[in-house]
């Protein structure tokens, strides 16, 4: 669902953010990404000693944040490359604006190049989400869950 949300965001145009339909992409992405966070922490806590739960949980949070920072840095770099490629084919402002140094038409061309950058970032994020899902399915295919009653899960050991 996170990948689907990113693909929907990659379809956005210049004014989509102002339209209610933009919420569908955000909701879909959030519904795909959000519920994946708690089970990772729960699995880690289930397999670590009680006296290291705080450190282990903090390690998961730090790992997740570092992964997101590396990911957004890589996607931004790729997106900026696309932006500069799009911007490189835009004629000079004086040609577009009848001799003036700036006009609405030229600004719109720059915005379109910016949207192309965002499309690249969102498509890249969708690919990353699919790769992560496939890796999870392959790597954890033999993992077994330890049955635990709600009473035991909520009690302090």
N, C-alpha and C positions, 0 to 999 in steps of 0.2 A: 504493500500500500504506500510505503514511503516513496518507492520508485515511481508509482503511478502519480503521486502528488507532484514529484519533480517534473515528470513529463507534462503534466497539466500546466505547471508554472512555465515550462519552456514554450508554451503556446501563447503566453501573454503578449499583448501589444502595448502601444504607447499609453493607452488609457485604461487598460484592464484592471489595474489596481483600484481604480475608482468605482468599478462595477461590482455588484454583489456576487457575481459568478466567481470572482477571485477567491472568495472564501471557501469554495469547494476544493480547490487545490490545496489551500492551507489546512483545511480540515482533514483531507485525505492523507496528506503528508504527516500531519501530527498524529493521526490515528495509526499510521504505520510505524512511526518512529517512537512515540511515547511509550506504548506498552512493551517495547523491547528493553527498556531501561531497568525496570524493577526485577524481572526474572534473572538478569545477570548478577545483580547484587544478591538476590536471594540464593542463587546457586553458589556463589562464592561463600556466603555466610554459612551455608549448609555443610561446606567441606573445609572449614577452617575452625581452629580452636576458639573457644569463647574469649580467651584473653587477648586475641589478636583481631577481633572483629572490627574494631575502630580503624586500625591501620590498614587492614585488608579492604575495608569499604572505601577508605580514602584513596587507596591505590587504584581501585576501580574508577573512581571519579577522576583522578588525575590522568589515568590512562585514556579515559574517554575524551577528556578535554584536549590532551596532546594530540590524539588521533583526529579530533575535529579541527584543531588548528593546522595540522599538517595538511589535512584534506582541503580545507578552505583556501590555504595558501597555494596548493597545487592547482586547484580549480580556478582561482583568481588569476594565476599566472597564465593558464591556458586561455581563460576568458579575455584577458588583456591582449594577448596575442591576436585573438579574433577581432577585438575592437580596433587594434591598429591596422589590421588587414582591411577591415571595412572602411576605416577612416582614410586609408591610403588611396582609395578609389573615388573619394569625394572631391569634386572640383574645388578649386580655391574659392574663398568667400566672395571675392570681387567678381568672379564669373557668375556665381549663383545670384548675387545681390545687385547686379547691374552697377558695378563699380564701388559699391559701399563695402565697408569692412565687416558688416554683420547685418543679418536680416532674419526674419522668422523661418524662411525656407532653409537657410543654412543651418540654423539651430535645429530644425526638424531632422535634417540629414545626420547631424551629430547624435541626436536622440535615437534614431534608427540604428546607428552603429552601436550605441550603448545597449540597446535592446538585444542586438545580435550577441553581444558579450554575455548578457544575462542568460540568453538561450543556451549558449555554450556551457556556462556554469551549471545550469539546471540539468541539461542532458548528461553532463559529466557526473553530477550527483546521482542521477538515476542509475547510471551504469555502476557506480560504486555501491549503491544500495542493492542492486541485483547480484553483483559479485559477492558482497558480504552475505547475502541470503544463501547463495549457492555454497559458499565456503562453510557456513554454519551447518547446512544440511549434510555436507560431506564429512566435515570434521566431527560432528556430534551424532552421526548416524548410529553409533554403537553405545552412546551414553545412556545410562539407565537412571531413572529417577528413583530416589529413595522415598518410599511412602512415609508420610508424616501426617498425623492427625492435626486438625486445627488446634486442638487443646495443647498438644506438644509444641506446635509451632509458636503459639502465643505465650507459653509459659517460660519462666526464667529458670535456666538450669543451674 
